[in-house]
Amino acid sequence: MFETLTDRFDGIFGRLRGRGRLNEDDVDGALREIRLALLEADVNLDVVKNLVGRIRERAVGADLSKALNPAQQVVKIVLEELTASLGGQAMALTFAPKPPTVVLMAGLQGAGKTTNSAKLAAWFKRQGRSPLLVGADLQRPAAVEQLRTLGGQIGVPVFSESSDPVDVARRSVAEANRTGRDVVIVDTAGRLAIDEELMAEVGRISGAVEPHYTFLVIDAMTGQDAVTTAAAFDQQLALDGVILTKLDGDARGGAALSVKEVVGKPIAFASVGERIDEFETFHPDRLASRILGMGDVETLIEKAEAVFEKEQAEEAAARLLEGTFTLNDFLEQMQQVKKMGPLGNLVGMMPGIPKEARDMEIDERRLARVEGMIQSMTPAERIDPDLIDTSRRQRIAAGSGMQPSDVKSLLDQFGQMRKMMKQFAGFGTKKPSAKNRQGKNQKRGKKGGARTNGGRVTPKGPAAIPKTPLSLPGLDPSGSSEVGLS
């Protein structure tokens, strides 16, 4: 969503770094560009004025940190103020001392309220809770059926009746107590615009269940209209937070950057994809870091921890460094990475990734072709790719619908990766000979053993490491093979 804004910030900060020492005119020039970039991203005008004003107040005439050059100091200030505009810190949910904890979902029709009710239920389930979904949207004929389908996918029961929405919501709390459910998520009717009758209805539902949290589901693609909608709902329901959907879309992002400062309600969760599990707690500092092109390592680590078994990952890493990493291991790791979400999103979380790599379109179908080739191999071939000769390559290609040259390219890249990782494993593992130790000690004018750091000697490592960049099999952007990304 924020690619254009990130590119603009990259350019602004790049020019600042090129100036070395900054004066007041340099800062004002950068702030004019930041103001224009934010307005183009559809950020609320008052939010832009406040944000730029706070940055200028801190940047002009400030005591610049001795550890940072002036340009880095400005970047740091922008990061901190952007984080503050987004809400400062993640919203922490607490649970009712006497279950169930009731959550009321509201929003305009088409914002993704029903889908995000199920996503929120799945999130609660991952926290060890036992949620109950409530279909109180009786205006749309398929709404309850949609909720039942989604509930079935995540293993969460759905309560609904063909009666009055207020009665359904009220009885759902009793149903949760009867079945031992400790979280109730009430999905209410959406609307095409601010409808007084439906607004009054959702107000009555709120009065009947007395929710501990009331969340407004907002489509991030609606821009400044989202902020207006949030303000209207807050007057009726006293919102506790906002759930922002379609944060993976191509909108400019103004809603995300405006809603907290304008409405005064934090963004609690963000929907970052279509899958049920692509739903996460909103972290203002992490999003600000991504907007400024600094990546989001913490979210990347959390996603990895969610899909990778620690012991399995450590064993695979050890085999990789020992040079015993097999195509079976590679296939398993690739399948785990795919569970973390779209590769394009993961690339955006990596710090230091150049603009060209961030903007590169990754065709994930090519990964499926790599999987197909590996799965067309015999168990013995996956363990020892050297067994694969010309006839075996032809068989594997026929079994996966690829060309023999594609199979050869995959095997060549895998061999290079395994060889390179084995070379890197040599760093820090070789001890100098007795003769070398003696020579070094004489130069230091000392007797006894060589100086160590925790008992470990740090050598120079292999004499020659290939200067070509490391590329994983099937992910070579420069190669001409069909399995690459070019």
HELIX and SHEET records of a PDB file:
HELIX    1   1 GLU A    3  ARG A   19  1                                  17    
HELIX    2   2 GLU A   24  GLU A   40  1                                  17    
HELIX    3   3 LEU A   45  ALA A   59  1                                  15    
HELIX    4   4 PRO A   70  SER A   85  1                                  16    
HELIX    5   5 LYS A  113  ARG A  126  1                                  14    
HELIX    6   6 ALA A  143  ILE A  154  1                                  12    
HELIX    7   7 PRO A  165  THR A  179  1                                  15    
HELIX    8   8 GLU A  196  VAL A  209  1                                  14    
HELIX    9   9 ALA A  220  THR A  222  5                                   3    
HELIX   10  10 GLN A  224  LEU A  237  1                                  14    
HELIX   11  11 GLY A  254  VAL A  263  1                                  10    
HELIX   12  12 PRO A  284  ILE A  291  1                                   8    
HELIX   13  13 VAL A  297  VAL A  307  1                                  11    
HELIX   14  14 LYS A  310  GLU A  322  1                                  13    
HELIX   15  15 LEU A  327  LYS A  339  1                                  13    
HELIX   16  16 LEU A  343  MET A  349  1                                   7    
HELIX   17  17 LYS A  355  ASP A  359  1                                   5    
HELIX   18  18 ARG A  365  GLN A  375  1                                  11    
HELIX   19  19 PRO A  379  ILE A  383  1                                   5    
HELIX   20  20 PRO A  385  LEU A  387  5                                   3    
HELIX   21  21 THR A  390  SER A  400  1                                  11    
HELIX   22  22 PRO A  404  PHE A  424  1                                  21    
HELIX   23  23 ALA A  434  ARG A  444  1                                  11    
SHEET    1   A 8 VAL A 158  PHE A 159  0                                        
SHEET    2   A 8 PRO A 131  GLY A 135  1                                        
SHEET    3   A 8 VAL A 183  ASP A 187  1                                        
SHEET    4   A 8 THR A 101  GLY A 107  1                                        
SHEET    5   A 8 TYR A 213  ASP A 219  1                                        
SHEET    6   A 8 GLY A 241  THR A 245  1                                        
SHEET    7   A 8 ILE A 267  SER A 271  1                                        
SHEET    8   A 8 PHE A 279  THR A 281 -1                                        
END                                                                             
